[in-house]
Structure formats: structure tokens, C-alpha cells
Amino acid sequence: MSQLLEQKPVTFMDRRQGNDGRPVEGHERRQFRDSHSLLNPDAQELAKAIDQYKLLHRRRFITYEELYNVMVSLGYHK
């Protein structure tokens, strides 16, 4: 137990900022943002809708039911 109390706290390094504390200029770090250019137009629309859903609901991954709801919102029907 005393070892836990004696450990130094781990500092957080924010890699999104440069050494001077300002944000680093460049592309969006989210990997799912850059992967849509090679898709056909319909798949691009779906991918963008999924990305918007993720951002709106603060989700990194979505369930199949959430995916289905996004597809229905785009007009999909069985």
C-alpha cells in the first residue's frame, strides 16, 4: 500500500498541441474522416451520416441497431 502512495503522478501529454501550447495545424486526427474519398457516392453518404451520428452522440463505435437507425434516416427500407 505504501508503494502506491509513494509513486509520482503520471502527467498527461496532450499530443494535439505543439510545444508552445497552441494546436498543431494540419489534418483532422480522426481516422474515419479521411477514409471516404475512395467510396462510391452512396457509400460516402452513409459513411458521412454515420460519422455525424458518432459525433452527435459522442460514440466511437455504434451498435448494429444504431447503424440500422442511421440507414433508415437516409431512406433505407426493407
N, C-alpha and C positions, 0 to 999 in steps of 0.2 A: 504494500500500500504506500509506503514512503517513497518508493521509486516513482510512482505516478505523480506524487506531489512535487518531486524534485525536477521533473522534466520541464524543459523550456517550452513555452507555447510555440506552435508551428505558425509561421507567418504566411499569409495568403499573398501570392504573387498574381496580380491581375495582368495577364499577357495581352489583354486588349488595349493596354495603354503603353506608350513608349516610356523611355527612361525619364523624360521630363514631365510625366503625368498626363499628357494630352493623348487623346485617342489616336491610334495609328491609322493613317489614311490607307485606303485600299478597298478590296472587295469585301462583300458580306462573308462572315465566317461560317454561316450556316451552310452545311454541305448540301442540304436539299434545295437550296436556292439556285445553285449553279448547274443542276443536272437536267434541266428541262429542254435545253436547246436542240437535242437530237430526237426528241419525241415528235410524233405526228400531232397535228393541231388538236384533235380530240383528247389525246393523252395529255397534252400540255394543259388544256383546260381543266382536266381532272386533277393533275398534279398541283396546279395553282390553287384550286379550290381546297384541296387537302392541306396545303401549306397555310392558307388563310384560316382554316378551321383550327389547325395546330396553334397558330399564333393567337387567335381569339380565345381559345380555351386553355392556353398555356400547357399544351401537351406535347411531349417529344414523340410519343408513339400513340397511335389510335387503335381502337378495337375494330373488329370486323363490322360490328353494328354501327359504330361511328362512321366507318368508311361507307357503309350502305346508306346512311343518312346523308352524307355528302353527295353521293351519286344520285339519290332521289332529289336533292335540292337542285341538281343540274338537269333534271328532267328524265332520268332513267326510270323505266318501269318494266316489269317482267311480262 
